[in-house]
Amino acid sequence: MDRTNPPRKRATPEEFADWLRDQLERRGYDLRPRGGGQTRFAADSGIAQSSISRMLRGQGAPETRVLETLAETLDLPLAEVLVAAGILTRDVLHAIRQQGPRPDPLTPEAAAEELGITDPQKVELFVSMTETLRKQRAENGEDHIAEN
C-alpha cells in the first residue's frame, strides 16, 4: 500500500477563519455575539474591526501587512500566519527554510537573470544602477553589502 503524502494545498479563506478564531479564543478573546472579542482584538492589534470580521467570516484574502500585524499581535512567527492564510504551503515554507546561503555572492548580472531581465540593454541598465547604488553605499560609510 502506497502511503506517500498527497501534495499539500493552500489553506482556504474558510480554513484561515477557523484558524484565526481558534488563535483568538486561545488568547481569551470572546468571539460570541456581544462578547466584545473582535472589538478588543481590533484595539489590541490596530487592525480595523471590519477587517477582523471579514477574516473571521472567511471573506477575502487579507493583505500581507495585516498578516504581519496579526503575527506580531498574536506573538506567532509570520511564516505560520502565511501558511494559515494560504499564502504559502507548508511544503514551500519547508523548501525555503532548507535553502542555504549561496556559495558565492550574487552578481548583478546573475540577479538580472534570476529576475527575468534578458534584454541586453535592460541588463546593462540594471548592472549600472546596481553599481551606482553600491558606490553610494560605500560613500555613505555603509560598505557592508548584504550577502544574498
Secondary structure in CASP SS format (residue, H / E / C, confidence):
PFRMAT SS
TARGET T0000
AUTHOR 0000-0000-0000
METHOD secondary structure of the structure
MODEL  1
M C 1.00
D C 1.00
R C 1.00
T C 1.00
N C 1.00
P C 1.00
P C 1.00
R C 1.00
K C 1.00
R C 1.00
A C 1.00
T C 1.00
P H 1.00
E H 1.00
E H 1.00
F H 1.00
A H 1.00
D H 1.00
W H 1.00
L H 1.00
R H 1.00
D H 1.00
Q H 1.00
L H 1.00
E H 1.00
R H 1.00
R C 1.00
G C 1.00
Y C 1.00
D C 1.00
L C 1.00
R C 1.00
P C 1.00
R C 1.00
G C 1.00
G C 1.00
G H 1.00
Q H 1.00
T H 1.00
R H 1.00
F H 1.00
A H 1.00
A H 1.00
D H 1.00
S H 1.00
G C 1.00
I C 1.00
A C 1.00
Q H 1.00
S H 1.00
S H 1.00
I H 1.00
S H 1.00
R H 1.00
M H 1.00
L H 1.00
R C 1.00
G C 1.00
Q C 1.00
G C 1.00
A C 1.00
P C 1.00
E C 1.00
T H 1.00
R H 1.00
V H 1.00
L H 1.00
E H 1.00
T H 1.00
L H 1.00
A H 1.00
E H 1.00
T H 1.00
L H 1.00
D C 1.00
L C 1.00
P C 1.00
L H 1.00
A H 1.00
E H 1.00
V H 1.00
L H 1.00
V H 1.00
A H 1.00
A C 1.00
G C 1.00
I C 1.00
L C 1.00
T C 1.00
R H 1.00
D H 1.00
V H 1.00
L H 1.00
H H 1.00
A H 1.00
I H 1.00
R H 1.00
Q H 1.00
Q C 1.00
G C 1.00
P C 1.00
R C 1.00
P C 1.00
D C 1.00
P C 1.00
L C 1.00
T C 1.00
P H 1.00
E H 1.00
A H 1.00
A H 1.00
A H 1.00
E H 1.00
E H 1.00
L C 1.00
G C 1.00
I C 1.00
T C 1.00
D C 1.00
P H 1.00
Q H 1.00
K H 1.00
V H 1.00
E H 1.00
L H 1.00
F H 1.00
V H 1.00
S H 1.00
M H 1.00
T H 1.00
E H 1.00
T H 1.00
L H 1.00
R H 1.00
K H 1.00
Q H 1.00
R H 1.00
A H 1.00
E H 1.00
N C 1.00
G C 1.00
E C 1.00
D C 1.00
H C 1.00
I C 1.00
A C 1.00
E C 1.00
N C 1.00
END
